[in-house]
Amino acid sequence: MHTLTRTSTTEMDVTSIRLERELKEKLKAIAGNQGYQALIRDVLWNYVQQKSGDYRPQFSPADIRASIEAIAQQEQRCVLTGKFIRPEEPMLLGLTTNGDMVPLSMDSLPKA
C-alpha cells in the first residue's frame, strides 16, 4: 500500500466514523505498528486518487513476481502505468511480492 506524506495529527480535522467491531479488529491486525487509523487514511487517499484522476502508480516492475494473460471484465487501471484497461481488452494479472493479484496493461512489463 502506498503511504502518503504524513500530516501532523494537529493539522487534521477530527471525524467520527462507526465501524463494525469485527472490521475494526481486522484493520488493527492488518495495520500492525502503523495503526489502523493511518491505514484507513491510506486506503481513503488511494481511493480518492483513483477516482479523481490523480492516480499515481504504487508498484514497480520489481514488485511483480509473475503474470498471466486475462481479459478485463470491467474497467481497470494498470498499477504500473496508470493506463486504463477497458472491458473486453486483453490484460495481464500480476502476482505481487505480497501475494496480491493486480491489473497490468499488456505493455507494462518489459519483454523477457
N, C-alpha and C positions, 0 to 999 in steps of 0.2 A: 504494500500500500504506500502510496506517495505521501510523504509528510511535508506539509507546508511550513513556511517560516513561522515560527511561534510568535504570537502576540501575547504580551503580558496580560494575565487574567484581570489586572486592574483596569485595562483598557477595553474589556469585554462587557457586553450587556448580560445581565442575569436573566435567564429564561428557564421557566419550569416546563418540564415535559413528563408525561406519565408513561411509564414503560411497564410491561408485564414483568413480574418478578423473575420468571424464567429467562426472558430476553436480557434483562439487566445482568443476571448471573453469567449468561453465556458471553455477553460483551466483556465483562470483567475477566473471564477466563481467556478470551482471545487477546485482550489488551495487555495482559501481564503487567510489566513495570510501567508501561506507557500510561496506564489509567484509562478507564472506559470513557470518560468524558472527552479526553483528547482523541480517542478512537472515533467517537461519534462525530466530533468536529471534522476529522479527516474524511470520514465517509460522506458527510454532508457537503464538504468542499469539492470532493471528487464528483459527486452527483451534479452540483451546480456548474462545475467546469464543463462536464459532458453536455449538459442540457443548454448551456448558454453559448456554446461555440468557442469558449475559451480553453478548449481541451489541450492538455499538454501530455504527451506520451509519458507513461510511467515505467516503461520497460525498455531494455536494450536487447539487441540480438543475443547477447551473452546470457540473458535470463531464460532463453528458450532452449529446452533440452531436446525436444523432438517436435515434429509437426506431422499432421495428417491432412489430406485434402478433404474438403467438405463443400456443401452448397448452403449458402445462407438462407435461412427460412424467414428471417426478419432483418431489418436494417441493423448493421453492426458498425463498429468503428475499430479499425486496426489499432492495437495497443502500441505498436512501434511507430507508425507514421501518422496516425490520427485520421487517415483516409477512410471515407465512408465505404462500406460494402453493402450493396443493395440486395434486396431479396432476390433469390434465384441466381445470384452471381457465384462463381467459384471462389472459394476462400481456403484458408488454412486454419486449423485449430492447433495452437501451440501449447505444448506442455511446459509449464514454467518450472524453475528450480524449486518452487514451493509446492508443486504438485497440482497447480490450478490449470484449467484449460482456458485459453484466451483467444479472441478472434485476431486473425492476421490477414492482411491483404496478400494476394498471390505474389506480389513483387517486393514484399517487405523483408524477406530473408535473403542473404547472399546465396548464390547458387554454389553447390558443392562441386 
